Amino acid sequence: MSAIGIDVAKGKSMVAIVQPFGIVVAEPFEVSHNGQELKELVERLKLLPGETKVFMEYTGAYYEPQF
């Protein structure tokens, strides 16, 4: 299983990916809240093997794309 942690801010998010036993798949990286970068994030997450869980804070509507 992969765990995806997302720290949501206005206009961008920081994403990190870890697997069991503390294996870091991706150090924290920034994703802007635009269609292209969100699509790239989705494609990257689809490549992860097995089950994937996404964890993010609730901070109002910042998680919604601002088009």
RANORSUL-V853369 format. One record per helix or strand. SS is the DSSP state (H for helix, E for strand). FROM is the first residue (numbers start at 1). LEN is the number of residues. If there is no record, write none. Layout:
# RANORSUL-V853369
ss = [SS | SS]
from = [FROM | FROM]
len = [LEN | LEN]
This chain:
# RANORSUL-V853369
ss = [E | E | H | E | H | E]
from = [2 | 12 | 20 | 23 | 35 | 52]
len = [8 | 8 | 3 | 10 | 12 | 5]
